[in-house]
Amino acid sequence: MSSHLRDRVPSLRSLRSLRSLPSLRSLRPMLSLNERGPAAFVGGVAAAGLGLGAAAVLVLFLWIISPYPDSGGIEGALHVAADVWLLAHGVGLVRTETLSGAPAPAALTPLLLVALPAWLLFRAGADAIAEDHHSLSLLGWLVGGYTAVGACAVLYTSYGPVRSDALAALLHLPLFAALAAGAGVWAERGRPPLPLPGVLPREATVAALRAAAAGAAVLVGGGALLTAVSLAWHAGASADDFGQLSGALAGQLAVLLLAAAFVPNAAVWGASYALGPGFTVGAGSAVGPGRAFGYPVLPDFPLLSALPGEGRGTALSWAVLVLPVCAGVVLGHFTVARRRTAWATTGVAASAALLCGLAMGLLAAVASGPVGAGAMAGFGPSVWLTAAAAAGWTVAVGVPAALVLRWQRLRDEG
């Protein structure tokens, strides 16, 4: 290498010196609020762009390895990617090309798809307000940037065989962005105490929230276990459905990814099944431990092949009721404290049970939805029945469990 070129190539020492340059986060406090606002807006745009890009990469990969890559063209593949990204935010889709000719909704969100956009917004919210005291203002800028990209995606998917629901997007996109980015802001602030409403003291309220989260986690985790057991029990039928959907590698991979994306939904459905109300797989159907009936003609899909057969429940199906009992015991365990009286323990356990019911109702709401018109309009657990059953089980089991655990702890200490 000549001396002229050597002078133009940076040395290793000069590259190492780049580490001493101030980071973007350290430079952020030097900017005025008027400058940090547009920066937060760009952060929201970047978070949305990364999520859209990830969906596009996955869809384009499946399109490229498809045996018929010319079907729909690259524009059709990008249209599907935008649809998938919007569906991850709870934005419903509408299929216009149906056998009946009437538009059919498709608003059942695969919950695993929610993870990436939620994490991107969480990180964007944390980065936007680092060392800043105008959290709400910057959060608004960030949500505005994210929603602007979402509006472009809605406009892009407003035509074609599968169209986005503009009204649902107007509601869901800003709310989703505000909640996820707001969680990042809260975490970046060191998780400061939140203004919690209620008649209980703050310490008791926090204990009730923690106990409710533990109870809901046991229910959803048990629902996931029930789904896995049912899939193993119906492994043959699941494998047959998987093979019949597509013989090509791209199709089989797409089915596998779609089934994996619906696993969190199946866990919530399994929890509702164990609670008693169960769920529906179409209008007029019901799937519960006591009885399963009214199945419509269901599509060949691996998770649906794990449904129990129609008819009355058996001793094995009734055995799932042990799950809400375990959830109630765990909830009661988390409400016991050394200095808490029996009445206070009862109040905390009852409040935790109500919060657990509320959490399960919200999960049932986001894990259900229509996949078509007519018989396919209702898929998933009932919000109100699931919430009531979760609250009832955890009150009936959690309150006595908390009192017994408290008495046992006092006896051991005395």
Secondary structure, DSSP 8 states (H G I E B T S, - for coil): --HHHHHHS--HHHHHGGGGS--HHHHGGGS-HHHHHHHHHHHHHHHHHHHHHHHHHHHHHHHHSSS-TTSSHHHHHHHHHHHHHHHTTT--EEE---SSSS-EEE----GGGGHHHHHHHHHHHHHHTTT-S-HHHHHHHHHHHHHHHHHHHHHHTSSSSEEE-HHHHHHHHHHHHHHHHHHHHHHHTT-------SSS-HHHHHHHHHHHHHHHHHHHHHHHHHHHHHHHHTHHHHHHHHHHH-SSHHHHHHHHHHHHHTHHHHHHHHHHHHHSS-BEESTT-EE-SSEEE--------TTGGGS--SEE--HHHHGGGHHHHHHHHHHHHHT--TT--HHHHHHHHHHHHHHHHHHHHHHHHHT---SSSGGGS-EE--HHHHHHHHHHHHHHHHHHHHHHHHHHHHHHH-
